Amino acid sequence: MSVFAGPNEPMLLRAIVRPPGATYAHALTSRVPAPPVDLDLARAQQVSYVAALRACGVEVIELPPDDRRPDAVFVQDPVLVVDGRAIVLRSAVGSRRGEAPALVAVLERYLPVARLRPPATLDGGDVLVADGELYVGLSSRSNREGCRQLGALCSRRVEGVTLPPGLLHLLSGCTYLGGRRLLVTEALAPVFPQFESVLVPEREAVAANVLVIGTHAIIPEGYPLVASLLGRCGLSVHAVPSSEFEKRDGGVTCRALLF
């Protein structure tokens, strides 16, 4: 996820976050077997993440944990905010479909709200916003009908893209850096020939998911090569501990819903 102010525009930005709940260890993961999660450490890492958001000038709205929904910490997926509208998405995973109402209760104070309808499925983690364009990863979580309905609700061109094997979401493998530059894994780079690729070394592929806010970049801790790449792109890097979220396929964009 990337957010930029236009020329001479102030960066006015809010983020909704929520800490992992008591059932977080049961969140979805592609890892087999599922690695054990240290819940106290996950909560401490979330505190560090929120501090990084504030250091980037973001106003943070903290919701209480949702102990009934293990994946509720990943607030990016249920709702997409684009073109001055909050769009309630529709997960392909039934257990995640109850996460949106608490987010909408906040967003509707600021924005009009629209909704995708069945048979559309779409996760926010599959949407790449790049200038005037939206790219939707066609994944196990997001289908062509979701892409079509999103296009009908947006004032931007929306294009579906097929993901290479091994990616949960499109944003698992790339981040828009502005200026037609894309931080991207080697496997995903051929899908986007229209961008200048800033290639992520294979051994740090997890860190292709970066939260870019103006001239700041929040990245997971422990990936020095990606930190160096972003620094050379002129971004101030904020590395945050994220081990307990990586165990549940979570990147740094997943835990903030920016608007």
C-alpha positions as CSV (number, residue, x, y, z in Angstrom):
1,M,0.0,0.0,0.0
2,S,1.3,3.5,-0.9
3,V,-0.2,6.9,-0.1
4,F,1.2,10.1,-1.6
5,A,0.2,13.7,-1.4
6,G,0.1,15.7,-4.6
7,P,2.3,18.7,-5.3
8,N,1.9,21.4,-2.5
9,E,-0.8,19.2,-0.8
10,P,-0.5,18.4,2.9
11,M,-0.4,14.7,3.9
12,L,-3.6,14.3,5.9
13,L,-4.0,10.7,6.8
14,R,-5.8,8.5,9.3
15,A,-5.4,4.8,9.9
16,I,-7.7,2.3,11.6
17,V,-5.8,-0.5,13.5
18,R,-6.8,-3.2,15.9
19,P,-4.5,-5.4,18.1
20,P,-4.5,-9.2,17.7
21,G,-7.3,-10.8,19.8
22,A,-7.1,-13.8,22.1
23,T,-7.7,-16.2,19.2
24,Y,-5.1,-14.8,16.9
25,A,-3.0,-18.0,17.0
26,H,-5.9,-19.6,14.9
27,A,-5.6,-17.0,12.1
28,L,-5.2,-18.3,8.6
29,T,-1.8,-19.3,7.3
30,S,-0.3,-21.0,4.3
31,R,2.4,-22.6,6.4
32,V,2.1,-26.2,7.2
33,P,2.3,-26.9,10.1
34,A,1.2,-23.6,11.4
35,P,4.1,-22.1,13.4
36,P,3.2,-21.3,17.1
37,V,2.5,-17.7,17.8
38,D,3.6,-15.8,20.9
39,L,0.5,-13.6,21.5
40,D,2.2,-11.3,24.0
41,L,5.0,-10.7,21.6
42,A,2.5,-10.1,18.7
43,R,0.7,-7.5,20.8
44,A,4.1,-5.8,21.7
45,Q,5.0,-5.8,18.0
46,Q,1.6,-4.2,17.2
47,V,2.5,-1.4,19.7
48,S,5.7,-0.8,17.8
49,Y,3.8,-0.7,14.5
50,V,1.4,1.9,15.8
51,A,4.3,4.0,17.0
52,A,5.8,3.9,13.5
53,L,2.5,5.0,11.9
54,R,2.4,8.0,14.3
55,A,6.1,8.7,13.5
56,C,5.0,9.0,9.8
57,G,2.4,11.6,10.7
58,V,-0.6,9.3,10.7
59,E,-3.5,9.9,13.0
60,V,-4.2,6.4,14.4
61,I,-7.7,5.2,15.4
62,E,-7.3,2.1,17.6
63,L,-10.2,-0.4,17.8
64,P,-10.5,-3.0,20.5
65,P,-9.4,-6.5,19.7
66,D,-11.9,-8.9,18.2
67,D,-11.5,-12.2,20.1
68,R,-14.1,-13.9,18.0
69,R,-12.3,-13.4,14.7
70,P,-8.7,-14.5,14.6
71,D,-7.8,-12.5,11.4
72,A,-9.4,-9.3,12.5
73,V,-6.0,-7.6,13.1
74,F,-5.5,-7.6,9.3
75,V,-7.8,-4.6,8.8
76,Q,-6.6,-3.9,5.2
77,D,-8.5,-6.8,3.7
78,P,-12.2,-6.1,4.5
79,V,-12.5,-2.6,3.2
80,L,-10.8,-0.5,0.4
81,V,-10.7,3.3,0.6
82,V,-10.3,4.8,-2.9
83,D,-11.5,7.9,-4.7
84,G,-13.1,9.3,-1.6
85,R,-15.2,6.2,-0.9
86,A,-15.1,3.2,1.4
87,I,-15.8,0.0,-0.5
88,V,-16.8,-3.0,1.7
89,L,-15.2,-6.0,0.0
90,R,-16.2,-9.6,0.2
91,S,-13.8,-12.2,1.4
92,A,-13.7,-15.7,-0.2
93,V,-13.1,-17.0,3.3
94,G,-16.4,-17.2,5.2
95,S,-14.7,-16.8,8.6
96,R,-13.5,-13.3,7.6
97,R,-16.8,-11.8,6.5
98,G,-17.8,-10.5,9.9
99,E,-14.7,-8.2,10.2
100,A,-16.0,-5.2,8.2
101,P,-18.8,-3.7,10.4
102,A,-16.5,-2.3,13.1
103,L,-14.4,-0.7,10.4
104,V,-17.4,0.7,8.6
105,A,-18.7,2.2,11.8
106,V,-15.6,4.5,11.8
107,L,-15.4,5.1,8.1
108,E,-19.0,6.1,7.6
109,R,-18.3,9.2,9.8
110,Y,-16.0,10.4,7.1
111,L,-16.8,8.8,3.8
112,P,-19.7,7.4,1.7
113,V,-19.8,3.6,1.8
114,A,-20.4,1.1,-1.1
115,R,-20.4,-2.7,-1.1
116,L,-19.4,-5.5,-3.4
117,R,-22.1,-8.1,-4.0
118,P,-22.0,-11.9,-4.5
119,P,-20.5,-13.6,-6.4
120,A,-17.7,-11.1,-6.1
121,T,-14.8,-11.9,-3.9
122,L,-12.0,-9.4,-3.2
123,D,-9.4,-8.8,-0.5
124,G,-7.8,-5.4,0.0
125,G,-4.4,-7.1,-0.1
126,D,-5.0,-7.9,-3.7
127,V,-5.4,-4.2,-4.8
128,L,-2.4,-2.2,-6.0
129,V,-3.1,1.5,-6.3
130,A,-0.7,3.2,-8.7
131,D,-1.4,6.8,-9.7
132,G,-4.6,6.7,-11.7
133,E,-4.7,2.9,-12.0
134,L,-5.9,0.0,-9.9
135,Y,-4.5,-3.5,-10.4
136,V,-6.3,-6.5,-8.8
137,G,-4.5,-9.8,-8.2
138,L,-6.7,-12.7,-9.3
139,S,-5.9,-15.0,-6.5
140,S,-7.6,-17.6,-4.3
141,R,-9.1,-14.7,-2.4
142,S,-10.2,-12.4,-5.3
143,N,-12.1,-13.2,-8.5
144,R,-12.8,-11.5,-11.8
145,E,-16.3,-10.5,-10.7
146,G,-14.8,-8.7,-7.7
147,C,-12.5,-6.9,-10.2
148,R,-15.4,-6.0,-12.4
149,Q,-17.6,-4.6,-9.6
150,L,-14.6,-2.6,-8.2
151,G,-14.2,-1.1,-11.7
152,A,-17.9,-0.1,-11.7
153,L,-17.5,1.8,-8.4
154,C,-14.2,3.6,-9.2
155,S,-13.2,6.5,-11.4
156,R,-9.9,4.7,-12.3
157,R,-9.0,2.0,-14.8
158,V,-9.1,-1.4,-13.1
159,E,-7.1,-4.3,-14.5
160,G,-7.0,-7.9,-13.2
161,V,-3.6,-9.6,-13.1
162,T,-2.7,-13.2,-12.7
163,L,-0.4,-13.9,-9.9
164,P,2.6,-16.3,-10.0
165,P,2.5,-19.4,-7.8
166,G,3.2,-18.9,-4.1
167,L,1.7,-15.4,-3.6
168,L,-1.3,-15.1,-1.2
169,H,-2.1,-11.6,-2.4
170,L,-0.8,-9.2,-5.0
171,L,0.6,-6.9,-2.4
172,S,2.5,-9.8,-0.9
173,G,4.9,-9.3,-3.8
174,C,5.0,-5.6,-4.6
175,T,4.7,-2.0,-3.4
176,Y,4.2,1.1,-5.5
177,L,6.9,3.6,-4.8
178,G,5.7,6.5,-6.9
179,G,7.3,7.9,-10.0
180,R,6.3,4.7,-12.0
181,R,8.7,2.6,-9.8
182,L,7.6,-0.7,-8.3
183,L,9.3,-2.6,-5.5
184,V,8.7,-6.1,-6.7
185,T,9.8,-9.7,-6.5
186,E,11.6,-11.2,-9.5
187,A,8.7,-13.6,-10.0
188,L,6.1,-10.8,-10.2
189,A,8.1,-8.2,-12.1
190,P,7.2,-9.6,-15.6
191,V,3.5,-8.9,-14.9
192,F,4.3,-5.2,-14.7
193,P,6.5,-4.2,-17.7
194,Q,5.0,-0.7,-17.6
195,F,6.8,0.1,-14.3
196,E,10.5,0.5,-13.5
197,S,11.2,-2.5,-11.3
198,V,13.1,-2.2,-8.1
199,L,13.9,-5.8,-7.6
200,V,13.7,-7.5,-4.2
201,P,16.4,-10.1,-3.6
202,E,14.8,-13.5,-3.4
203,R,16.0,-14.1,0.2
204,E,14.1,-11.0,1.3
205,A,11.0,-11.5,-0.7
206,V,8.8,-11.2,2.4
207,A,9.8,-7.5,2.6
208,A,8.3,-6.7,-0.9
209,N,5.2,-5.7,1.2
210,V,6.0,-2.2,2.4
211,L,3.7,0.6,3.7
212,V,4.7,3.8,1.9
213,I,3.4,7.0,3.3
214,G,4.6,10.1,1.5
215,T,8.4,10.0,2.0
216,H,8.3,7.3,4.7
217,A,8.4,3.5,4.4
218,I,7.4,1.1,7.1
219,I,9.1,-2.3,6.5
220,P,9.4,-5.5,8.5
221,E,12.5,-5.7,10.7
222,G,15.3,-7.9,9.6
223,Y,15.5,-7.2,5.8
224,P,18.6,-4.9,5.4
225,L,18.8,-5.2,1.6
226,V,15.2,-4.0,1.1
227,A,15.9,-1.2,3.6
228,S,18.9,-0.1,1.6
229,L,16.9,-0.2,-1.7
230,L,14.3,2.0,-0.2
231,G,16.8,4.4,1.2
232,R,18.4,4.8,-2.2
233,C,14.9,5.6,-3.5
234,G,14.8,8.6,-1.1
235,L,12.5,7.1,1.5
236,S,12.9,7.3,5.3
237,V,12.8,3.7,6.5
238,H,11.0,2.6,9.7
239,A,11.7,-1.1,10.4
240,V,9.3,-2.7,12.8
241,P,9.4,-6.2,14.4
242,S,6.9,-8.4,12.6
243,S,7.8,-12.0,13.2
244,E,4.5,-13.0,14.8
245,F,2.5,-11.6,11.9
246,E,4.7,-13.2,9.2
247,K,3.7,-16.5,10.8
248,R,0.2,-15.8,9.7
249,D,1.1,-14.5,6.2
250,G,0.7,-10.9,7.4
251,G,2.7,-8.0,5.9
252,V,3.1,-4.5,7.2
253,T,0.3,-3.1,4.9
254,C,-2.2,-5.6,6.3
255,R,-2.5,-4.1,9.8
256,A,-3.6,-0.6,8.8
257,L,-6.6,0.7,6.9
258,L,-5.5,4.1,5.6
259,F,-8.0,6.8,4.7
